[in-house]
Amino acid sequence: MRTTVFDTPILRTIMRWAAIMTLKAGGWKAVGTLPSVDKYVGIAAPHTSNWDFIWTICIALKLRVKVFWMGKHTLFKGPAGPIMRWLGGIAIDRSKAGNTVEQSIAAFNENEKLVLIIPPEGTRSKARYWKTGFYHIANGAGVPIAMGFLDFSLKMGGFGPALIPTGDIEADMDLIKGFYSNVTGKYPDQYGEAEVFSGSDAIDADTRAYVDSSSVFFSPTGDMESDLRFLSAYYRDITGPDGPRPSLNA
């Protein structure tokens, strides 16, 4: 993987010192223990403000962990692009079909060390469901999921427990949800709890697979009403409860 701020000679020492001073000035503490493995997926949650990025980078520098993180492609436009990439950023354009999960699994297989941080909410606004690409990446690569967090009520951030994916996403997500239920984001009302599409929302397991990736693919099933219920649920996460959604006109 490419060189970033976390392994740039000399500068990383300066940046780490600056991060420690920033955390101290803000009253923040880096807590928790890093997973005892060289490769894992890290959850970044709750994600409710731009401050999440600043504190996450500072904590990663203090803990001396080289992280790569996924972010909205618009963050990488213009002069900010090279800076974001140097900070470990990987641009994701969710409006385009892609194979982010497969590429990420390949990256884990090709590298001896890799820490990939993913904000499963996918947005600072409240999302009804978490995007579960992070889960499929970890499960496919056979690596743990580390529960990274920022608790603004306690001004603490770092890593909680790590979970080995079992392949039973609903059972595993229940454990993840239990951990984050006690974590407070900067704007608690904007936090979307760790929910995934249930059978009633996603229609069936085959259709649900399209939602579980970072980029959503949809293939019509032939059942118009079921397909439109699926699309309506998906667009609700994008436009909010009052936004436009597909409907069936009789």
KESELUM-122978 format. One record per residue (C-alpha): residue number from 0; residue in three letters; x, y, z. Coordinates in nm, 4 decimals. Layout:
+-----+-----+----------+----------+----------+
:   n : res :        x :        y :        z :
+-----+-----+----------+----------+----------+
: NUM : ala :        X :        Y :        Z :
...
+-----+-----+----------+----------+----------+
# end
This chain:
+-----+-----+----------+----------+----------+
:   n : res :        x :        y :        z :
+-----+-----+----------+----------+----------+
:   0 : met :   0.0000 :   0.0000 :   0.0000 :
:   1 : arg :   0.1083 :   0.3579 :  -0.0617 :
:   2 : thr :   0.2976 :   0.5807 :   0.1810 :
:   3 : thr :   0.0777 :   0.8021 :   0.3967 :
:   4 : val :   0.1165 :   1.0432 :   0.6873 :
:   5 : phe :   0.1360 :   0.7414 :   0.9158 :
:   6 : asp :   0.4669 :   0.6178 :   0.7743 :
:   7 : thr :   0.6320 :   0.9274 :   0.6223 :
:   8 : pro :   0.9794 :   0.9522 :   0.7846 :
:   9 : ile :   1.0356 :   1.2439 :   1.0252 :
:  10 : leu :   0.7016 :   1.4029 :   0.9393 :
:  11 : arg :   0.5061 :   1.1253 :   1.1093 :
:  12 : thr :   0.6866 :   1.2048 :   1.4357 :
:  13 : ile :   0.5971 :   1.5720 :   1.4024 :
:  14 : met :   0.2382 :   1.4891 :   1.3119 :
:  15 : arg :   0.2062 :   1.2475 :   1.6023 :
:  16 : trp :   0.3271 :   1.5135 :   1.8435 :
:  17 : ala :   0.0779 :   1.7617 :   1.6932 :
:  18 : ala :  -0.2005 :   1.5023 :   1.7252 :
:  19 : ile :  -0.1198 :   1.4392 :   2.0916 :
:  20 : met :  -0.1237 :   1.8133 :   2.1613 :
:  21 : thr :  -0.4536 :   1.8524 :   1.9744 :
:  22 : leu :  -0.6136 :   1.5706 :   2.1732 :
:  23 : lys :  -0.4866 :   1.7187 :   2.4984 :
:  24 : ala :  -0.6122 :   2.0667 :   2.4102 :
:  25 : gly :  -0.9534 :   1.9259 :   2.3235 :
:  26 : gly :  -0.9716 :   1.7182 :   2.6400 :
:  27 : trp :  -0.9769 :   1.3903 :   2.4464 :
:  28 : lys :  -0.8249 :   1.0557 :   2.5443 :
:  29 : ala :  -0.7238 :   0.7685 :   2.3181 :
:  30 : val :  -0.8321 :   0.4427 :   2.4819 :
:  31 : gly :  -0.8616 :   0.0742 :   2.4081 :
:  32 : thr :  -0.6258 :  -0.1887 :   2.2771 :
:  33 : leu :  -0.5444 :  -0.2478 :   1.9134 :
:  34 : pro :  -0.6195 :  -0.5943 :   1.7753 :
:  35 : ser :  -0.3166 :  -0.8230 :   1.8040 :
:  36 : val :  -0.3186 :  -0.8910 :   1.4290 :
:  37 : asp :  -0.1748 :  -0.7018 :   1.1336 :
:  38 : lys :  -0.4908 :  -0.6977 :   0.9227 :
:  39 : tyr :  -0.8425 :  -0.5962 :   1.0208 :
:  40 : val :  -1.1422 :  -0.3833 :   0.9266 :
:  41 : gly :  -1.2221 :  -0.0993 :   1.1646 :
:  42 : ile :  -1.5697 :   0.0449 :   1.2115 :
:  43 : ala :  -1.5800 :   0.4248 :   1.2429 :
:  44 : ala :  -1.8971 :   0.5124 :   1.4348 :
:  45 : pro :  -2.0963 :   0.7065 :   1.5260 :
:  46 : his :  -2.0410 :   0.9374 :   1.2280 :
:  47 : thr :  -2.2434 :   1.2548 :   1.2826 :
:  48 : ser :  -2.0047 :   1.5472 :   1.2213 :
:  49 : asn :  -1.6924 :   1.6653 :   1.0393 :
:  50 : trp :  -1.5109 :   1.6587 :   1.3727 :
:  51 : asp :  -1.5176 :   1.2790 :   1.3581 :
:  52 : phe :  -1.2496 :   1.2837 :   1.0889 :
:  53 : ile :  -1.0160 :   1.5130 :   1.2825 :
:  54 : trp :  -1.0343 :   1.3160 :   1.6068 :
:  55 : thr :  -1.0032 :   0.9834 :   1.4247 :
:  56 : ile :  -0.6809 :   1.0881 :   1.2504 :
:  57 : cys :  -0.5402 :   1.2271 :   1.5758 :
:  58 : ile :  -0.6186 :   0.9060 :   1.7643 :
:  59 : ala :  -0.4710 :   0.6897 :   1.4878 :
:  60 : leu :  -0.1506 :   0.8949 :   1.4971 :
:  61 : lys :  -0.1264 :   0.8705 :   1.8748 :
:  62 : leu :  -0.1843 :   0.4943 :   1.8705 :
:  63 : arg :   0.0735 :   0.4563 :   1.5913 :
:  64 : val :  -0.1602 :   0.2639 :   1.3658 :
:  65 : lys :  -0.1435 :   0.3128 :   0.9895 :
:  66 : val :  -0.5010 :   0.3300 :   0.8700 :
:  67 : phe :  -0.6682 :   0.3595 :   0.5342 :
:  68 : trp :  -1.0203 :   0.4919 :   0.5332 :
:  69 : met :  -1.3060 :   0.5097 :   0.2847 :
:  70 : gly :  -1.4728 :   0.8435 :   0.2193 :
:  71 : lys :  -1.7176 :   1.0078 :  -0.0192 :
:  72 : his :  -1.5494 :   1.0838 :  -0.3521 :
:  73 : thr :  -1.6419 :   1.4525 :  -0.3296 :
:  74 : leu :  -1.3911 :   1.4912 :  -0.0450 :
:  75 : phe :  -1.1124 :   1.4163 :  -0.2914 :
:  76 : lys :  -1.1897 :   1.6823 :  -0.5512 :
:  77 : gly :  -0.9482 :   1.9639 :  -0.6306 :
:  78 : pro :  -0.6448 :   2.0497 :  -0.4159 :
:  79 : ala :  -0.7848 :   1.8507 :  -0.1224 :
:  80 : gly :  -0.7494 :   1.5236 :  -0.3139 :
:  81 : pro :  -0.3751 :   1.4636 :  -0.2671 :
:  82 : ile :  -0.3982 :   1.5685 :   0.0984 :
:  83 : met :  -0.6857 :   1.3305 :   0.1687 :
:  84 : arg :  -0.4999 :   1.0437 :   0.0013 :
:  85 : trp :  -0.1855 :   1.1249 :   0.1988 :
:  86 : leu :  -0.3997 :   1.1023 :   0.5118 :
:  87 : gly :  -0.4956 :   0.7484 :   0.4078 :
:  88 : gly :  -0.8157 :   0.8246 :   0.2189 :
:  89 : ile :  -0.9713 :   0.6025 :  -0.0466 :
:  90 : ala :  -1.2388 :   0.7710 :  -0.2594 :
:  91 : ile :  -1.5700 :   0.5859 :  -0.2950 :
:  92 : asp :  -1.8350 :   0.6979 :  -0.5453 :
:  93 : arg :  -2.1553 :   0.5225 :  -0.4410 :
:  94 : ser :  -2.3448 :   0.6592 :  -0.7409 :
:  95 : lys :  -2.1496 :   0.4267 :  -0.9695 :
:  96 : ala :  -2.1622 :   0.0508 :  -0.9859 :
:  97 : gly :  -1.8398 :  -0.1046 :  -0.8668 :
:  98 : asn :  -1.6801 :  -0.3905 :  -0.6869 :
:  99 : thr :  -1.5478 :  -0.2176 :  -0.3766 :
: 100 : val :  -1.5950 :  -0.5263 :  -0.1608 :
: 101 : glu :  -1.4046 :  -0.7526 :  -0.3995 :
: 102 : gln :  -1.1221 :  -0.5013 :  -0.4463 :
: 103 : ser :  -1.0883 :  -0.4558 :  -0.0711 :
: 104 : ile :  -1.0752 :  -0.8315 :  -0.0120 :
: 105 : ala :  -0.8031 :  -0.8562 :  -0.2776 :
: 106 : ala :  -0.6074 :  -0.5782 :  -0.1040 :
: 107 : phe :  -0.6175 :  -0.7719 :   0.2233 :
: 108 : asn :  -0.4995 :  -1.0859 :   0.0461 :
: 109 : glu :  -0.2137 :  -0.9018 :  -0.1242 :
: 110 : asn :  -0.0775 :  -0.7166 :   0.1798 :
: 111 : glu :   0.0811 :  -0.8466 :   0.4984 :
: 112 : lys :  -0.0420 :  -0.5448 :   0.6927 :
: 113 : leu :  -0.3613 :  -0.3507 :   0.6314 :
: 114 : val :  -0.6050 :  -0.1623 :   0.8528 :
: 115 : leu :  -0.9112 :  -0.0382 :   0.6656 :
: 116 : ile :  -1.1428 :   0.2046 :   0.8461 :
: 117 : ile :  -1.5003 :   0.2285 :   0.7172 :
: 118 : pro :  -1.7875 :   0.4504 :   0.8422 :
: 119 : pro :  -2.0832 :   0.2144 :   0.7861 :
: 120 : glu :  -2.3420 :   0.4900 :   0.8179 :
: 121 : gly :  -2.1998 :   0.6336 :   0.4962 :
: 122 : thr :  -2.3169 :   0.9863 :   0.5813 :
: 123 : arg :  -2.3196 :   1.2415 :   0.8635 :
: 124 : ser :  -2.6976 :   1.2630 :   0.8297 :
: 125 : lys :  -2.9124 :   1.0034 :   1.0001 :
: 126 : ala :  -2.9266 :   0.6782 :   0.8058 :
: 127 : arg :  -3.1889 :   0.4187 :   0.8860 :
: 128 : tyr :  -2.9571 :   0.1331 :   0.7927 :
: 129 : trp :  -2.5844 :   0.0751 :   0.8081 :
: 130 : lys :  -2.4147 :  -0.0167 :   0.4831 :
: 131 : thr :  -2.2704 :  -0.3609 :   0.5411 :
: 132 : gly :  -1.9846 :  -0.3588 :   0.2927 :
: 133 : phe :  -1.7461 :  -0.3486 :   0.5897 :
: 134 : tyr :  -1.8874 :  -0.6795 :   0.7124 :
: 135 : his :  -1.8584 :  -0.8544 :   0.3771 :
: 136 : ile :  -1.5024 :  -0.7277 :   0.3334 :
: 137 : ala :  -1.3968 :  -0.8657 :   0.6723 :
: 138 : asn :  -1.5850 :  -1.1910 :   0.6240 :
: 139 : gly :  -1.4476 :  -1.2407 :   0.2735 :
: 140 : ala :  -1.0905 :  -1.1595 :   0.3744 :
: 141 : gly :  -1.1075 :  -1.3631 :   0.6951 :
: 142 : val :  -1.0045 :  -1.0701 :   0.9143 :
: 143 : pro :  -1.1529 :  -0.9341 :   1.2408 :
: 144 : ile :  -1.3809 :  -0.6332 :   1.2715 :
: 145 : ala :  -1.2491 :  -0.3839 :   1.5273 :
: 146 : met :  -1.5098 :  -0.1567 :   1.6822 :
: 147 : gly :  -1.3619 :   0.1894 :   1.6530 :
: 148 : phe :  -1.5544 :   0.4653 :   1.8265 :
: 149 : leu :  -1.5693 :   0.8313 :   1.9248 :
: 150 : asp :  -1.7705 :   0.9084 :   2.2376 :
: 151 : phe :  -1.8264 :   1.2831 :   2.2566 :
: 152 : ser :  -1.9992 :   1.2623 :   2.5949 :
: 153 : leu :  -1.6827 :   1.1194 :   2.7515 :
: 154 : lys :  -1.4364 :   1.2686 :   2.5027 :
: 155 : met :  -1.2823 :   0.9275 :   2.4491 :
: 156 : gly :  -1.2032 :   0.7501 :   2.1265 :
: 157 : gly :  -1.0195 :   0.4421 :   2.0148 :
: 158 : phe :  -1.0950 :   0.0751 :   1.9786 :
: 159 : gly :  -1.3376 :  -0.1471 :   2.1629 :
: 160 : pro :  -1.3622 :  -0.5243 :   2.1196 :
: 161 : ala :  -1.2876 :  -0.7060 :   1.7949 :
: 162 : leu :  -1.5260 :  -0.9535 :   1.6390 :
: 163 : ile :  -1.4507 :  -1.2436 :   1.4058 :
: 164 : pro :  -1.7319 :  -1.2544 :   1.1468 :
: 165 : thr :  -1.9248 :  -1.5805 :   1.1629 :
: 166 : gly :  -2.1126 :  -1.5334 :   0.8368 :
: 167 : asp :  -2.4383 :  -1.4841 :   1.0280 :
: 168 : ile :  -2.4650 :  -1.1119 :   0.9670 :
: 169 : glu :  -2.7780 :  -1.0547 :   1.1754 :
: 170 : ala :  -2.6336 :  -1.2268 :   1.4833 :
: 171 : asp :  -2.2996 :  -1.0494 :   1.4455 :
: 172 : met :  -2.4677 :  -0.7127 :   1.3935 :
: 173 : asp :  -2.6646 :  -0.7631 :   1.7141 :
: 174 : leu :  -2.3325 :  -0.7839 :   1.9008 :
: 175 : ile :  -2.2001 :  -0.4771 :   1.7214 :
: 176 : lys :  -2.5208 :  -0.2856 :   1.7927 :
: 177 : gly :  -2.4904 :  -0.3748 :   2.1607 :
: 178 : phe :  -2.1476 :  -0.2142 :   2.1808 :
: 179 : tyr :  -2.2431 :   0.1074 :   2.0014 :
: 180 : ser :  -2.5646 :   0.1500 :   2.1997 :
: 181 : asn :  -2.3508 :   0.3004 :   2.4771 :
: 182 : val :  -2.1509 :   0.5353 :   2.2531 :
: 183 : thr :  -2.2613 :   0.8969 :   2.2031 :
: 184 : gly :  -2.1789 :   1.0864 :   1.8838 :
: 185 : lys :  -2.1449 :   1.4627 :   1.8614 :
: 186 : tyr :  -2.5032 :   1.4889 :   1.7365 :
: 187 : pro :  -2.6857 :   1.1880 :   1.8867 :
: 188 : asp :  -3.0088 :   1.2580 :   1.6971 :
: 189 : gln :  -2.8249 :   1.1996 :   1.3688 :
: 190 : tyr :  -2.6902 :   0.8584 :   1.4633 :
: 191 : gly :  -2.8348 :   0.5633 :   1.2745 :
: 192 : glu :  -2.8245 :   0.2504 :   1.4892 :
: 193 : ala :  -2.6538 :  -0.0611 :   1.3567 :
: 194 : glu :  -2.9519 :  -0.1972 :   1.1679 :
: 195 : val :  -2.9403 :  -0.3974 :   0.8452 :
: 196 : phe :  -3.2166 :  -0.4652 :   0.5956 :
: 197 : ser :  -3.4509 :  -0.7341 :   0.7241 :
: 198 : gly :  -3.6373 :  -0.9763 :   0.5032 :
: 199 : ser :  -3.9450 :  -0.7537 :   0.5039 :
: 200 : asp :  -3.7437 :  -0.4525 :   0.3897 :
: 201 : ala :  -3.5161 :  -0.6207 :   0.1404 :
: 202 : ile :  -3.7778 :  -0.8663 :   0.0090 :
: 203 : asp :  -3.5528 :  -1.1719 :  -0.0022 :
: 204 : ala :  -3.1939 :  -1.2831 :   0.0506 :
: 205 : asp :  -3.0994 :  -1.2470 :  -0.3164 :
: 206 : thr :  -3.2255 :  -0.8906 :  -0.3369 :
: 207 : arg :  -3.0777 :  -0.8073 :   0.0019 :
: 208 : ala :  -2.7288 :  -0.8906 :  -0.1242 :
: 209 : tyr :  -2.7463 :  -0.5861 :  -0.3461 :
: 210 : val :  -2.7965 :  -0.3589 :  -0.0468 :
: 211 : asp :  -2.5176 :  -0.5143 :   0.1560 :
: 212 : ser :  -2.2369 :  -0.3897 :  -0.0700 :
: 213 : ser :  -2.0933 :  -0.0383 :  -0.0554 :
: 214 : ser :  -2.2399 :   0.0343 :  -0.3984 :
: 215 : val :  -2.5935 :  -0.0901 :  -0.4494 :
: 216 : phe :  -2.6818 :  -0.3042 :  -0.7496 :
: 217 : phe :  -3.0404 :  -0.3925 :  -0.8249 :
: 218 : ser :  -3.1810 :  -0.6560 :  -1.0571 :
: 219 : pro :  -3.5595 :  -0.6626 :  -1.1136 :
: 220 : thr :  -3.7277 :  -0.9754 :  -0.9830 :
: 221 : gly :  -4.0406 :  -0.9421 :  -1.1958 :
: 222 : asp :  -4.2536 :  -0.8724 :  -0.8893 :
: 223 : met :  -4.3164 :  -0.5009 :  -0.9403 :
: 224 : glu :  -4.4682 :  -0.4322 :  -0.5987 :
: 225 : ser :  -4.1842 :  -0.6072 :  -0.4140 :
: 226 : asp :  -3.9199 :  -0.4370 :  -0.6266 :
: 227 : leu :  -4.0715 :  -0.0949 :  -0.5620 :
: 228 : arg :  -4.0870 :  -0.1590 :  -0.1868 :
: 229 : phe :  -3.7166 :  -0.2365 :  -0.2006 :
: 230 : leu :  -3.6347 :   0.0760 :  -0.4027 :
: 231 : ser :  -3.8512 :   0.2908 :  -0.1759 :
: 232 : ala :  -3.6633 :   0.1684 :   0.1323 :
: 233 : tyr :  -3.3283 :   0.2339 :  -0.0357 :
: 234 : tyr :  -3.4153 :   0.5878 :  -0.1463 :
: 235 : arg :  -3.5489 :   0.6678 :   0.2003 :
: 236 : asp :  -3.1906 :   0.6409 :   0.3266 :
: 237 : ile :  -3.0715 :   0.8838 :   0.0589 :
: 238 : thr :  -3.3475 :   1.1457 :   0.0553 :
: 239 : gly :  -3.4796 :   1.1172 :   0.4101 :
: 240 : pro :  -3.8324 :   1.0326 :   0.5255 :
: 241 : asp :  -3.9893 :   1.3262 :   0.3394 :
: 242 : gly :  -3.7958 :   1.2894 :   0.0150 :
: 243 : pro :  -3.9267 :   1.1531 :  -0.3164 :
: 244 : arg :  -3.9447 :   0.7754 :  -0.3532 :
: 245 : pro :  -4.0672 :   0.5350 :  -0.6205 :
: 246 : ser :  -4.4356 :   0.4471 :  -0.5998 :
: 247 : leu :  -4.6723 :   0.2220 :  -0.7886 :
: 248 : asn :  -4.9418 :   0.4042 :  -0.9837 :
: 249 : ala :  -5.2399 :   0.1801 :  -1.0424 :
+-----+-----+----------+----------+----------+
# end
